[in-house]
Amino acid sequence: MGRLSGKGSRTCGKLRRSQVSLPMPQPQPPRKLEDQFVENVSRYPTYFVTVLLGGIWAGLQPFVNLYRKSPTAGAMVTLGCLLLLLFVYFTLRGMMGETFLPGWMLRWGSPSGGLS
């Protein structure tokens, strides 16, 4: 065992923190305003991605919790959301005067020929 000195701290041949001299940090020269601006603007894409992923995470979190509690209820809610999106899609297509089926499906069933 090491010997105890004055206030009960072990020395064991190691230097105390007060005995170590660290170099003083050198003062930095003032940066140009343009450099600061570019550095600031370069952070915006990271901020955008972080906010986007956080919003997606916050939006999906209730569904994840629902799937954990009851997978059947979660599947029903997901199916309901999908059907709602399809309803809005086909309603907007009808408002624009387009047909219910896409053009390639209509040509495929026509008597003039197949998928030409």
Backbone as a chain_set.jsonl record, in Angstrom:
{"seq": "MGRLSGKGSRTCGKLRRSQVSLPMPQPQPPRKLEDQFVENVSRYPTYFVTVLLGGIWAGLQPFVNLYRKSPTAGAMVTLGCLLLLLFVYFTLRGMMGETFLPGWMLRWGSPSGGLS", "coords": {"N": [[0.835, -1.182, 0.0], [0.356, 2.311, -0.604], [1.947, 5.155, 0.853], [0.393, 7.4, 3.054], [0.054, 10.873, 2.825], [0.159, 14.189, 4.198], [-2.855, 15.287, 4.031], [-4.283, 12.959, 3.74], [-4.313, 12.032, 1.131], [-3.387, 9.871, -1.513], [-0.205, 9.575, -2.933], [1.61, 7.985, -4.465], [3.628, 8.262, -6.422], [2.518, 9.693, -8.521], [1.782, 12.73, -10.257], [0.218, 15.536, -8.839], [-2.753, 17.354, -9.738], [-2.38, 20.069, -9.432], [0.327, 20.289, -9.802], [0.87, 19.912, -12.454], [1.626, 21.613, -15.371], [-0.215, 23.206, -17.738], [-0.244, 24.246, -21.158], [-0.963, 27.636, -21.902], [-3.922, 28.698, -23.545], [-3.753, 30.084, -26.786], [-4.703, 33.33, -27.85], [-7.231, 33.684, -30.298], [-7.1, 35.057, -33.584], [-9.263, 37.68, -34.709], [-12.076, 36.638, -36.612], [-13.118, 36.909, -40.045], [-16.104, 38.548, -41.046], [-17.439, 37.405, -43.182], [-16.57, 34.755, -43.125], [-17.744, 33.855, -40.782], [-20.403, 34.098, -41.494], [-20.659, 32.233, -43.625], [-20.064, 29.89, -42.276], [-22.22, 29.809, -40.513], [-24.425, 29.63, -42.274], [-23.872, 27.194, -43.432], [-24.715, 25.401, -41.583], [-27.454, 25.161, -41.776], [-28.577, 23.116, -43.588], [-28.168, 20.782, -42.048], [-29.721, 21.373, -39.82], [-32.241, 21.49, -41.082], [-32.603, 18.801, -41.93], [-32.607, 17.542, -39.446], [-34.903, 18.645, -38.217], [-36.85, 17.75, -40.009], [-36.64, 14.908, -39.807], [-37.247, 14.667, -37.105], [-39.902, 15.578, -37.074], [-41.14, 13.609, -38.637], [-40.662, 11.39, -37.007], [-42.103, 12.129, -34.682], [-44.651, 12.163, -35.758], [-45.068, 9.479, -36.459], [-44.899, 8.131, -34.085], [-47.334, 7.737, -32.45], [-48.568, 5.723, -33.976], [-46.726, 3.638, -33.812], [-46.846, 3.065, -31.088], [-49.496, 2.215, -30.991], [-49.39, -0.112, -32.577], [-47.798, -1.658, -30.916], [-49.467, -2.07, -28.727], [-51.845, -3.21, -29.8], [-51.743, -5.108, -32.495], [-53.704, -5.663, -34.448], [-55.527, -3.515, -34.31], [-53.788, -1.481, -35.024], [-53.182, -2.199, -37.665], [-55.694, -1.88, -38.813], [-56.094, 0.909, -38.53], [-53.996, 1.838, -40.13], [-54.786, 0.811, -42.63], [-57.183, 2.229, -42.896], [-56.186, 4.856, -43.105], [-54.779, 4.627, -45.526], [-56.897, 4.055, -47.304], [-58.303, 6.457, -47.069], [-56.462, 8.258, -48.217], [-56.451, 7.237, -50.857], [-59.101, 7.74, -51.547], [-59.156, 10.569, -51.548], [-57.291, 11.003, -53.602], [-58.543, 9.854, -55.895], [-60.858, 11.386, -55.932], [-59.858, 13.959, -56.478], [-58.78, 13.447, -59.017], [-61.157, 12.962, -60.416], [-62.326, 15.487, -60.214], [-60.681, 16.936, -61.872], [-61.43, 16.033, -64.295], [-60.472, 13.66, -65.293], [-60.42, 10.141, -66.118], [-61.592, 7.317, -64.174], [-59.948, 5.047, -64.264], [-56.494, 4.533, -65.095], [-54.943, 5.545, -68.237], [-53.495, 3.452, -69.583], [-54.738, 1.166, -68.689], [-57.24, 1.389, -69.795], [-56.657, 1.292, -72.561], [-55.669, -1.282, -72.704], [-57.817, -3.014, -72.401], [-59.235, -2.491, -74.659], [-60.818, -3.143, -77.863], [-59.065, -2.8, -79.986], [-56.518, -3.744, -79.591], [-53.744, -5.082, -77.636], [-51.359, -4.229, -75.269], [-50.144, -2.194, -76.757]], "CA": [[0.0, 0.0, 0.0], [1.094, 3.568, -0.653], [1.983, 5.9, 2.097], [-0.493, 8.552, 3.106], [0.738, 12.112, 3.173], [-0.541, 15.251, 4.897], [-4.308, 15.336, 4.177], [-4.884, 11.662, 3.485], [-4.363, 11.692, -0.286], [-2.312, 8.97, -1.936], [0.623, 10.151, -3.971], [2.032, 6.826, -5.276], [4.495, 8.641, -7.513], [1.813, 10.444, -9.56], [1.735, 14.17, -10.049], [-1.089, 16.102, -8.532], [-3.246, 18.242, -10.777], [-1.803, 21.396, -9.238], [1.725, 20.259, -10.181], [0.973, 19.812, -13.907], [1.438, 22.919, -16.014], [-0.795, 23.106, -19.074], [0.042, 25.463, -21.93], [-2.063, 28.604, -21.954], [-4.467, 28.786, -24.908], [-3.381, 31.301, -27.496], [-5.895, 34.044, -28.33], [-7.492, 33.526, -31.731], [-7.292, 36.328, -34.277], [-10.68, 37.858, -35.068], [-12.428, 36.075, -37.913], [-13.84, 37.784, -40.94], [-17.555, 38.427, -40.968], [-17.879, 36.49, -44.237], [-16.317, 33.388, -42.668], [-18.774, 33.522, -39.801], [-21.661, 33.95, -42.22], [-20.626, 30.972, -44.364], [-20.154, 28.809, -41.285], [-23.582, 29.793, -40.004], [-25.33, 29.151, -43.321], [-23.591, 25.784, -43.698], [-25.404, 24.576, -40.574], [-28.875, 25.068, -42.061], [-29.022, 21.802, -44.076], [-28.225, 19.84, -40.928], [-30.894, 21.753, -39.042], [-33.414, 21.086, -41.857], [-32.739, 17.343, -41.864], [-32.965, 17.195, -38.077], [-36.306, 19.008, -37.994], [-37.661, 16.866, -40.837], [-36.681, 13.581, -39.197], [-37.975, 14.777, -35.836], [-41.329, 15.659, -37.38], [-41.59, 12.271, -39.06], [-40.639, 10.54, -35.81], [-43.221, 12.517, -33.816], [-45.891, 11.767, -36.415], [-45.219, 8.019, -36.481], [-44.844, 7.57, -32.737], [-48.614, 7.17, -32.011], [-48.841, 4.467, -34.679], [-45.837, 2.624, -33.252], [-47.417, 2.671, -29.796], [-50.723, 1.465, -31.261], [-48.996, -1.447, -33.026], [-47.293, -2.411, -29.768], [-50.587, -2.46, -27.868], [-52.755, -4.101, -30.52], [-51.38, -5.126, -33.914], [-54.899, -5.65, -35.293], [-56.024, -2.142, -34.353], [-52.82, -0.716, -35.792], [-53.371, -2.519, -39.085], [-56.96, -1.272, -39.24], [-55.87, 2.354, -38.66], [-53.155, 2.026, -41.309], [-55.649, 0.56, -43.784], [-58.101, 3.363, -42.985], [-55.43, 6.007, -43.631], [-54.516, 4.356, -46.932], [-58.155, 4.225, -48.034], [-58.602, 7.885, -47.09], [-55.597, 8.857, -49.233], [-56.945, 6.825, -52.175], [-60.346, 8.469, -51.784], [-58.801, 11.95, -51.912], [-56.622, 10.944, -54.901], [-59.511, 9.624, -56.972], [-61.761, 12.531, -55.964], [-59.176, 15.033, -57.201], [-58.711, 13.055, -60.435], [-62.49, 13.182, -60.979], [-62.557, 16.929, -60.321], [-59.91, 17.435, -63.011], [-62.026, 15.506, -65.517], [-59.809, 12.444, -65.745], [-61.207, 8.936, -65.902], [-61.3, 6.598, -62.945], [-58.82, 4.16, -64.507], [-55.423, 5.136, -65.898], [-55.065, 5.337, -69.68], [-52.972, 2.173, -70.054], [-55.723, 0.121, -68.405], [-58.329, 1.521, -70.753], [-56.187, 0.801, -73.85], [-55.415, -2.712, -72.611], [-59.078, -3.722, -72.559], [-59.94, -2.048, -75.87], [-60.806, -4.168, -78.919], [-58.065, -2.536, -81.016], [-55.264, -4.455, -79.37], [-53.273, -5.247, -76.264], [-50.613, -3.185, -74.607], [-49.291, -1.509, -77.736]], "C": [[0.876, 1.24, 0.0], [1.043, 4.276, 0.682], [1.062, 7.099, 1.992], [0.298, 9.779, 3.492], [-0.26, 13.058, 3.825], [-2.042, 15.114, 5.081], [-4.968, 14.02, 3.805], [-4.98, 11.312, 2.01], [-3.178, 10.808, -0.63], [-1.508, 9.638, -3.024], [1.089, 9.077, -4.934], [2.859, 7.238, -6.49], [3.816, 9.413, -8.624], [1.832, 11.922, -9.216], [0.322, 14.601, -9.717], [-1.479, 17.067, -9.644], [-2.625, 19.629, -10.643], [-0.336, 21.444, -9.663], [1.924, 20.222, -11.696], [0.733, 21.189, -14.5], [0.951, 22.688, -17.443], [-0.472, 24.376, -19.846], [-1.193, 26.364, -21.968], [-2.595, 28.663, -23.382], [-4.127, 30.134, -25.521], [-4.655, 32.018, -27.952], [-6.014, 33.912, -29.845], [-7.626, 34.899, -32.38], [-8.764, 36.479, -34.652], [-10.947, 37.335, -36.478], [-13.189, 37.094, -38.739], [-15.335, 37.527, -40.809], [-18.081, 37.455, -42.015], [-17.676, 35.04, -43.821], [-17.376, 32.949, -41.669], [-20.11, 33.286, -40.485], [-21.727, 32.603, -42.933], [-20.743, 29.792, -43.393], [-21.573, 28.684, -40.739], [-24.551, 29.2, -41.025], [-25.101, 27.664, -43.597], [-24.25, 24.865, -42.673], [-26.875, 24.368, -40.9], [-29.312, 23.73, -42.659], [-29.11, 20.757, -42.96], [-29.452, 20.117, -40.072], [-32.171, 21.295, -39.757], [-33.655, 19.579, -41.761], [-33.17, 16.917, -40.462], [-34.429, 17.495, -37.795], [-37.222, 18.076, -38.786], [-37.773, 15.48, -40.219], [-37.413, 13.595, -37.863], [-39.476, 14.858, -36.044], [-41.901, 14.319, -37.818], [-41.664, 11.34, -37.858], [-41.829, 10.854, -34.906], [-44.553, 12.121, -34.437], [-46.136, 10.272, -36.403], [-45.297, 7.392, -35.087], [-46.196, 7.045, -32.236], [-48.941, 5.846, -32.695], [-47.972, 3.336, -34.137], [-46.391, 2.135, -31.912], [-48.691, 1.858, -29.988], [-50.403, 0.048, -31.721], [-48.48, -2.297, -31.867], [-48.434, -2.899, -28.89], [-51.475, -3.492, -28.556], [-52.402, -4.067, -32.006], [-52.597, -5.076, -34.85], [-55.444, -4.234, -35.425], [-55.075, -1.265, -35.159], [-52.96, -0.949, -37.282], [-54.653, -1.893, -39.613], [-56.803, 0.244, -39.435], [-55.019, 2.644, -39.889], [-53.965, 1.828, -42.587], [-56.622, 1.713, -43.987], [-57.415, 4.597, -43.547], [-55.141, 5.833, -45.114], [-55.774, 4.545, -47.779], [-58.559, 5.692, -48.117], [-57.751, 8.601, -48.142], [-56.049, 8.487, -50.65], [-58.232, 7.559, -52.532], [-60.058, 9.901, -52.228], [-58.162, 11.974, -53.3], [-57.641, 10.795, -56.029], [-60.538, 10.749, -57.052], [-61.133, 13.683, -56.732], [-59.032, 14.709, -58.685], [-60.06, 13.284, -61.116], [-62.799, 14.663, -61.143], [-61.814, 17.53, -61.509], [-60.416, 16.864, -64.333], [-61.345, 14.263, -66.046], [-60.682, 11.24, -65.427], [-60.762, 8.239, -64.626], [-60.061, 5.72, -63.102], [-57.744, 4.893, -65.299], [-55.561, 4.758, -67.368], [-54.575, 3.988, -70.153], [-53.93, 1.037, -69.749], [-56.881, 0.184, -69.394], [-57.914, 1.008, -72.125], [-56.023, -0.714, -73.85], [-56.693, -3.509, -72.849], [-59.815, -3.345, -73.832], [-59.858, -3.126, -76.951], [-59.702, -3.951, -79.963], [-56.742, -3.255, -80.757], [-54.854, -4.437, -77.91], [-52.565, -4.022, -75.726], [-49.725, -2.4, -75.562], [-49.199, -0.028, -77.498]], "O": [[1.987, 1.233, 0.529], [0.184, 4.006, 1.521], [0.973, 7.734, 0.941], [1.128, 9.725, 4.399], [-1.432, 12.709, 3.973], [-2.484, 14.846, 6.198], [-6.176, 14.012, 3.571], [-5.681, 10.361, 1.665], [-2.086, 10.987, -0.09], [-2.079, 10.212, -3.951], [0.963, 9.263, -6.145], [2.77, 6.572, -7.521], [4.477, 9.766, -9.6], [1.89, 12.312, -8.05], [-0.648, 14.076, -10.264], [-0.627, 17.537, -10.397], [-2.373, 20.291, -11.65], [0.201, 22.532, -9.866], [3.029, 20.474, -12.176], [-0.25, 21.853, -14.169], [1.63, 22.051, -18.249], [-0.429, 25.462, -19.268], [-2.324, 25.885, -22.057], [-1.811, 28.679, -24.332], [-4.201, 31.175, -24.868], [-5.595, 31.362, -28.399], [-5.027, 34.015, -30.574], [-8.206, 35.809, -31.788], [-9.439, 35.478, -34.89], [-10.165, 37.553, -37.403], [-13.815, 38.012, -38.211], [-15.764, 36.416, -40.498], [-19.062, 36.754, -41.769], [-18.508, 34.185, -44.125], [-17.847, 31.812, -41.706], [-20.861, 32.386, -40.107], [-22.739, 31.907, -42.853], [-21.442, 28.817, -43.669], [-22.067, 27.576, -40.528], [-25.395, 28.371, -40.684], [-26.039, 26.952, -43.956], [-24.327, 23.657, -42.895], [-27.493, 23.463, -40.339], [-30.364, 23.231, -42.259], [-30.032, 19.941, -42.943], [-30.141, 19.188, -39.649], [-33.082, 20.77, -39.117], [-34.783, 19.139, -41.538], [-34.008, 16.026, -40.313], [-35.123, 16.676, -37.192], [-38.263, 17.658, -38.279], [-38.87, 14.932, -40.114], [-38.119, 12.644, -37.528], [-40.243, 14.273, -35.278], [-43.003, 13.941, -37.422], [-42.626, 10.586, -37.711], [-42.492, 9.939, -34.416], [-45.491, 11.778, -33.717], [-47.284, 9.833, -36.343], [-45.719, 6.245, -34.942], [-46.216, 5.972, -31.633], [-49.518, 4.95, -32.079], [-48.433, 2.201, -34.018], [-46.401, 0.934, -31.64], [-48.945, 0.916, -29.237], [-51.068, -0.9, -31.303], [-48.695, -3.508, -31.836], [-48.383, -4.011, -28.365], [-51.815, -4.52, -27.97], [-52.728, -3.103, -32.698], [-52.514, -4.5, -35.935], [-55.784, -3.799, -36.525], [-55.524, -0.392, -35.902], [-52.869, -0.012, -38.075], [-54.687, -1.423, -40.75], [-57.325, 0.798, -40.403], [-55.292, 3.599, -40.617], [-53.833, 2.61, -43.529], [-56.864, 2.13, -45.119], [-57.99, 5.308, -44.372], [-55.245, 6.791, -45.881], [-55.711, 5.135, -48.857], [-59.102, 6.125, -49.133], [-58.255, 9.453, -48.874], [-56.032, 9.333, -51.544], [-58.43, 7.953, -53.681], [-60.659, 10.385, -53.186], [-58.455, 12.866, -54.096], [-57.596, 11.538, -57.009], [-61.041, 11.039, -58.137], [-61.799, 14.318, -57.55], [-59.148, 15.602, -59.525], [-60.11, 13.745, -62.256], [-63.46, 15.055, -62.104], [-62.263, 18.519, -62.089], [-59.872, 17.189, -65.388], [-61.628, 13.851, -67.171], [-61.569, 11.307, -64.576], [-59.702, 8.531, -64.072], [-59.225, 5.647, -62.202], [-58.056, 5.782, -66.091], [-56.217, 3.771, -67.704], [-55.183, 3.412, -71.055], [-53.945, 0.038, -70.468], [-57.435, -0.845, -69.781], [-58.711, 0.357, -72.8], [-56.215, -1.359, -74.881], [-56.642, -4.583, -73.448], [-60.92, -3.835, -74.065], [-58.928, -3.933, -76.953], [-59.436, -4.854, -80.756], [-55.92, -3.35, -81.669], [-55.53, -3.853, -77.063], [-53.11, -2.918, -75.73], [-48.634, -1.984, -75.173], [-48.517, 0.676, -78.242]]}, "num_chains": 1, "name": "protein.A"}
